[in-house]
């Protein structure tokens, strides 16, 4: 799913306004930055930096989207089916 498609699903299946969604994106990026910067301060090792980057980029979004969309599976399915032309895999 592309970023544009995710934004359409996010606005279509949640009660958040576009500005609130942008705020959530900024908060997710801030969480990723804190995790990555913490890993950089722990050690000068490039390997630790990569692990911190991987954790920072995967953990906050996965937790966030699981919490936001776990009760809205049926709404998601209906939204994607209603807009199938946009979401059809190529």
N, CA, C and O of each residue as an XYZ file, in Angstrom:
360
protein
N       0.845     -1.156      0.000
C       0.000      0.000      0.000
C       0.903      1.235      0.000
O       1.843      1.332      0.789
N       0.610      2.147     -0.872
C       1.416      3.366     -0.965
C       0.996      4.355      0.130
O      -0.013      4.158      0.806
N       1.778      5.402      0.288
C       1.463      6.412      1.288
C       0.146      7.112      1.021
O      -0.616      7.385      1.949
N      -0.127      7.405     -0.247
C      -1.387      8.038     -0.606
C      -2.583      7.148     -0.309
O      -3.612      7.620      0.175
N      -2.447      5.873     -0.597
C      -3.523      4.930     -0.313
C      -3.746      4.813      1.196
O      -4.885      4.776      1.659
N      -2.654      4.755      1.954
C      -2.774      4.679      3.408
C      -3.485      5.916      3.957
O      -4.324      5.807      4.851
N      -3.152      7.070      3.429
C      -3.797      8.301      3.880
C      -5.295      8.288      3.565
O      -6.097      8.747      4.378
N      -5.679      7.768      2.400
C      -7.106      7.673      2.051
C      -7.846      6.717      2.982
O      -8.958      7.010      3.422
N      -7.226      5.572      3.284
C      -7.854      4.621      4.206
C      -7.947      5.224      5.593
O      -8.961      5.090      6.278
N      -6.880      5.890      5.998
C      -6.823      6.495      7.329
C      -7.918      7.540      7.500
O      -8.585      7.569      8.534
N      -8.112      8.399      6.501
C      -9.160      9.420      6.600
C     -10.548      8.818      6.417
O     -11.517      9.314      6.992
N     -10.655      7.756      5.622
C     -11.957      7.159      5.352
C     -12.476      6.266      6.457
O     -13.687      6.078      6.578
N     -11.582      5.707      7.271
C     -12.004      4.718      8.267
C     -11.786      5.159      9.709
O     -12.069      4.393     10.630
N     -11.299      6.353      9.922
C     -11.117      6.856     11.285
C     -11.798      8.220     11.404
O     -12.013      8.899     10.399
N     -12.131      8.615     12.612
C     -12.800      9.900     12.798
C     -11.843     11.095     12.807
O     -12.262     12.210     13.116
N     -10.579     10.884     12.475
C      -9.595     11.955     12.552
C      -9.646     12.850     11.314
O      -9.885     12.383     10.200
N      -9.417     14.137     11.532
C      -9.308     15.072     10.415
C      -7.923     14.926      9.797
O      -7.044     14.283     10.372
N      -7.733     15.519      8.637
C      -6.435     15.432      7.964
C      -5.328     16.077      8.809
O      -4.205     15.573      8.846
N      -5.640     17.184      9.483
C      -4.645     17.825     10.339
C      -4.261     16.946     11.523
O      -3.093     16.902     11.908
N      -5.225     16.250     12.099
C      -4.925     15.330     13.195
C      -4.060     14.174     12.706
O      -3.169     13.711     13.418
N      -4.325     13.717     11.503
C      -3.514     12.638     10.934
C      -2.088     13.112     10.710
O      -1.141     12.377     10.990
N      -1.923     14.327     10.212
C      -0.568     14.870     10.046
C       0.145     14.986     11.388
O       1.344     14.722     11.476
N      -0.574     15.374     12.424
C       0.016     15.435     13.756
C       0.459     14.048     14.214
O       1.530     13.907     14.804
N      -0.347     13.031     13.951
C       0.015     11.661     14.315
C       1.268     11.217     13.561
O       2.126     10.539     14.126
N       1.371     11.592     12.307
C       2.565     11.240     11.526
C       3.800     11.896     12.130
O       4.848     11.259     12.242
N       3.688     13.150     12.515
C       4.824     13.844     13.135
C       5.203     13.165     14.452
O       6.389     13.011     14.745
N       4.216     12.760     15.246
C       4.502     12.071     16.500
C       5.169     10.717     16.264
O       6.073     10.335     17.007
N       4.733      9.994     15.242
C       5.382      8.720     14.909
C       6.835      8.937     14.495
O       7.715      8.165     14.876
N       7.082      9.987     13.716
C       8.458     10.291     13.318
C       9.298     10.702     14.520
O      10.481     10.370     14.590
N       8.702     11.420     15.465
C       9.426     11.809     16.673
C       9.792     10.583     17.505
O      10.899     10.501     18.036
N       8.874      9.638     17.621
C       9.181      8.393     18.348
C      10.319      7.636     17.675
O      11.231      7.152     18.346
N      10.265      7.537     16.362
C      11.340      6.858     15.629
C      12.666      7.575     15.846
O      13.700      6.928     16.012
N      12.646      8.887     15.846
C      13.860      9.669     16.046
C      14.432      9.456     17.443
O      15.646      9.324     17.601
N      13.574      9.420     18.450
C      14.037      9.193     19.827
C      14.701      7.824     19.949
O      15.761      7.701     20.562
N      14.089      6.805     19.375
C      14.662      5.457     19.440
C      16.005      5.419     18.722
O      16.972      4.871     19.251
N      16.077      5.992     17.532
C      17.318      5.975     16.764
C      18.410      6.774     17.471
O      19.547      6.312     17.569
N      18.078      7.966     17.964
C      19.075      8.783     18.651
C      19.541      8.136     19.947
O      20.705      8.275     20.322
N      18.653      7.434     20.632
C      19.057      6.705     21.838
C      20.052      5.601     21.502
O      21.026      5.391     22.225
N      19.804      4.904     20.407
C      20.736      3.850     19.982
C      22.088      4.444     19.600
O      23.128      3.837     19.856
N      22.077      5.621     18.993
C      23.350      6.255     18.615
C      24.138      6.689     19.845
O      25.369      6.654     19.827
N      23.456      7.094     20.911
C      24.148      7.524     22.126
C      24.700      6.342     22.920
O      25.687      6.483     23.641
N      24.063      5.177     22.787
C      24.496      3.997     23.539
C      25.881      3.543     23.090
O      26.724      3.191     23.915
N      26.107      3.553     21.801
C      27.357      3.010     21.280
C      27.739      3.730     19.998
O      26.894      4.319     19.324
N      29.018      3.674     19.674
C      29.499      4.238     18.417
C      29.494      3.204     17.300
O      29.952      3.478     16.190
N      28.984      2.034     17.587
C      28.973      0.954     16.608
C      27.922      1.208     15.523
O      26.779      1.565     15.808
N      28.343      1.015     14.287
C      27.435      1.171     13.153
C      26.320      0.136     13.212
O      25.188      0.419     12.820
N      26.630     -1.055     13.697
C      25.643     -2.130     13.797
C      24.529     -1.757     14.776
O      23.354     -1.999     14.499
N      24.890     -1.170     15.913
C      23.885     -0.735     16.892
C      23.020      0.375     16.293
O      21.815      0.429     16.537
N      23.645      1.267     15.503
C      22.881      2.323     14.828
C      21.850      1.729     13.878
O      20.713      2.198     13.822
N      22.240      0.700     13.132
C      21.299      0.068     12.199
C      20.159     -0.624     12.932
O      19.008     -0.567     12.497
N      20.480     -1.275     14.042
C      19.428     -1.925     14.825
C      18.468     -0.874     15.382
O      17.252     -1.063     15.350
N      19.012      0.231     15.893
C      18.166      1.311     16.401
C      17.291      1.900     15.317
O      16.127      2.219     15.559
N      17.844      2.047     14.118
C      17.062      2.568     12.996
C      15.942      1.606     12.616
O      14.808      2.024     12.388
N      16.263      0.320     12.549
C      15.243     -0.679     12.196
C      14.128     -0.721     13.238
O      12.949     -0.764     12.890
N      14.500     -0.708     14.504
C      13.489     -0.726     15.566
C      12.668      0.557     15.542
O      11.446      0.516     15.686
N      13.332      1.694     15.363
C      12.629      2.976     15.342
C      11.658      3.107     14.191
O      10.605      3.729     14.334
N      11.998      2.526     13.045
C      11.116      2.649     11.882
C       9.990      1.620     11.855
O       8.989      1.822     11.168
N      10.137      0.519     12.592
C       9.105     -0.521     12.545
C       8.234     -0.583     13.781
O       7.026     -0.787     13.657
N       8.782     -0.418     14.948
C       8.020     -0.616     16.176
C       6.918      0.425     16.403
O       5.765      0.029     16.575
N       7.207      1.735     16.414
C       6.112      2.692     16.675
C       4.959      2.626     15.669
O       3.802      2.638     16.089
N       5.225      2.556     14.348
C       4.081      2.475     13.422
C       3.269      1.186     13.577
O       2.042      1.214     13.477
N       3.941      0.062     13.819
C       3.204     -1.188     13.966
C       2.302     -1.176     15.188
O       1.161     -1.634     15.123
N       2.796     -0.662     16.287
C       1.969     -0.571     17.492
C       0.822      0.411     17.268
O      -0.323      0.126     17.619
N       1.131      1.555     16.690
C       0.115      2.594     16.479
C      -1.004      2.095     15.559
O      -2.179      2.192     15.911
N      -0.656      1.568     14.397
C      -1.683      1.156     13.441
C      -2.465     -0.048     13.940
O      -3.641     -0.194     13.607
N      -1.844     -0.907     14.724
C      -2.572     -2.031     15.296
C      -3.635     -1.501     16.255
O      -4.762     -1.996     16.260
N      -3.294     -0.509     17.059
C      -4.261      0.057     17.992
C      -5.372      0.833     17.276
O      -6.533      0.772     17.682
N      -5.022      1.553     16.226
C      -6.013      2.368     15.509
C      -6.988      1.503     14.707
O      -8.192      1.757     14.718
N      -6.481      0.495     14.020
C      -7.306     -0.250     13.070
C      -7.823     -1.598     13.565
O      -8.559     -2.261     12.833
N      -7.473     -2.029     14.768
C      -7.871     -3.381     15.189
C      -9.388     -3.525     15.323
O      -9.919     -4.607     15.073
N     -10.086     -2.479     15.705
C     -11.542     -2.561     15.841
C     -12.264     -2.137     14.574
O     -13.495     -2.123     14.543
N     -11.532     -1.795     13.540
C     -12.158     -1.274     12.324
C     -11.914     -2.176     11.106
O     -11.938     -1.693      9.974
N     -11.685     -3.445     11.316
C     -11.399     -4.343     10.191
C     -12.527     -4.377      9.174
O     -12.275     -4.337      7.970
N     -13.759     -4.449      9.638
C     -14.894     -4.493      8.713
C     -15.003     -3.183      7.938
O     -15.271     -3.195      6.737
N     -14.799     -2.064      8.607
C     -14.831     -0.767      7.916
C     -13.729     -0.695      6.866
O     -13.956     -0.210      5.757
N     -12.549     -1.171      7.209
C     -11.437     -1.180      6.247
C     -11.791     -2.009      5.018
O     -11.592     -1.579      3.882
N     -12.313     -3.191      5.265
C     -12.670     -4.079      4.150
C     -13.719     -3.429      3.250
O     -13.598     -3.473      2.026
N     -14.740     -2.831      3.845
C     -15.786     -2.183      3.057
C     -15.242     -0.983      2.284
O     -15.612     -0.769      1.130
N     -14.366     -0.200      2.913
C     -13.785      0.967      2.242
C     -12.940      0.544      1.049
O     -13.027      1.143     -0.023
N     -12.129     -0.479      1.231
C     -11.272     -0.941      0.129
C     -12.109     -1.563     -0.979
O     -11.819     -1.357     -2.158
N     -13.138     -2.318     -0.624
C     -14.012     -2.894     -1.649
C     -14.759     -1.807     -2.411
O     -14.958     -1.932     -3.619
N     -15.173     -0.749     -1.732
C     -15.885      0.337     -2.398
C     -14.967      1.129     -3.331
O     -15.428      1.698     -4.320
N     -13.692      1.165     -3.025
C     -12.708      1.898     -3.836
C     -11.687      0.938     -4.443
O     -10.493      1.236     -4.479
N     -12.154     -0.201     -4.915
C     -11.266     -1.270     -5.365
C     -10.332     -0.835     -6.500
O      -9.198     -1.309     -6.564
N     -10.765      0.027     -7.369
C      -9.929      0.437     -8.495
C      -8.644      1.119     -8.020
O      -7.601      0.991     -8.661
N      -8.714      1.831     -6.918
C      -7.528      2.509     -6.386
C      -6.586      1.546     -5.667
O      -5.374      1.760     -5.644
N      -7.144      0.488     -5.083
C      -6.347     -0.400     -4.232
C      -6.002     -1.730     -4.890
O      -5.313     -2.556     -4.291
N      -6.466     -1.939     -6.095
C      -6.209     -3.207     -6.773
C      -4.705     -3.370     -7.008
O      -4.059     -2.458     -7.523
N      -4.141     -4.531     -6.631
C      -2.701     -4.748     -6.883
C      -2.431     -4.860     -8.369
O      -3.240     -5.386     -9.133
N      -1.293     -4.362     -8.753
C      -0.959     -4.379    -10.188
C       0.034     -5.450    -10.517
O       0.420     -5.599    -11.676
